[in-house]
Amino acid sequence: MSAFFLPDGDRYVATELTRGPWSPTHQHAGPPAALLARELERLPSSRPMRVARITFDILRPIPIEALTASARQVRGGRSVELVEGTLADGRGEVMRASAWRLRTDDVEFGLDGGALTGGLEAPRPPEASEETPFFDFGWEAGYHTAMDARLAGGSFRAPGPAQVWLRMRQPLVAGEEPSPLARVLAAADSGNGVSWTLDLRRFLFVNVDLSVHLHRHPVGEWVCLDAVTTVEEAGIGLADTSLWDEREPIGRSLQTLLVDRRSPES
């Protein structure tokens, strides 16, 4: 397949590259989140705007089928806009998103670089990180085969926090260059996967949402997830991920997790 999605009139046909870890018939949430953000970015505005916060609610498992996308402006303004959108299959909505778009202007702060970046410790760059196959989902093709991965810290073979660089191998939509925001979102939904704390073969730790805050969009193709997952025996978890490009931190993402044991037949 040449892309995660193939355009078909007003629909987008999901390819097998969107296949996620929990079922061979359902998508990883990263590609559809990026597709819905693409729709929000295409909304017209009276001046340059950039998405600074976007939150996705995953209403049900997203099938590997044709999807329709829609978007609208909720609140307009000269400096901030609230926009929202939905993805739907033939049975109804599968994902919703709301986002704040903020105006982009040059503002002089007079602060040094450490103050501007929060003083966080940078991960090893991609060229100095371990090239490795992405976390194997068990299918021949899927999201795990459509993403390049390089480990800057932690391990796919052991539980715990991890620093992982991810890069899309294929376009989001056939014939298009992915936007910087799309590159972030295609990767950010993997925070709970790269920092797993429970055995994927015995447990589900499925995110019901994804919230991404960005003070800057990435430069280049690589996005680093510096991720930590915490789970509780009540069956609720949280994945907290610091996001980086090759220059500096760009933002943060959070995922609320439903944690449960896998059924014997799954």
C-alpha positions, 0 to 999 in steps of 0.5 A: 500500500502507498499510504494510510488512506486512499481518497475516494470522492468525499471518503478516505479508504483506510488501508491495511497500514492503519491496522492496530494492535488490538484487532486485525479489523480495527485501526490504530488511532494515530492515522485517523487522528491525523486524518481528522486533524488534516480536516481541521487544518483545512478550515479557512481563517482570516489570518495565519493560525496554528493548532496549539491543542487538539483533543480526540475522543475515540467513540468506538473501535475504528474499522479498517473501512472507508471514512468520511471527515467533516469539520466546522468552526465553533468560535471565531476570532482574530487571535483564537479559534475553536474548531471541531470535527468528526470521522464516521463510517457507514454506521455513524461517528467513530471519532470526534476532535476539538482544537484551539487554533491560535494566531502566529506572530513574532513575540520578543521575550528576551529569554535564554534557550533553557528558559524557553524549552523548560530545561528538559533533558534532550533524548539522543538524536535519531542518528545516535539511537537504535534502529529497531522494528516497531513493537510487533502487533502479530499481523503481517502488515499494519501500523507497526510496519508503516512506521520507522522506529529508533530507540533512544532509551528504554526497550520494546522488550521490557516494561517501563518508560521509553524514548522512541523516535517515530517516522512515517514511512508512507503518506497519510493520504495518497499523493500528499505530503503529511503536515507537521501536525499530522506527523505528530498525531500519527506518532503521539497515539503510540505513547501507551504502546512504547511505554507499556507496563503490562504484557500485550498478550495478556492485557488490553490498555486501550486509550479512549482519548488523546490530547496533544498540546503543542507550543511548536509544530515539528521540523523534519520527519522524526517525532520522539515520544518520551513516554511513561504509562501508569496503571492502577488495579481499578482498570484505569491508566494514564500515558504521559508523553513529552514530544520532541523534534530533533531540535527541542521539545514541542509539546506533550500528549496524554491518553486515558487508558482502559485496562483489562485482561484479554479474553481467551479468544482474542 
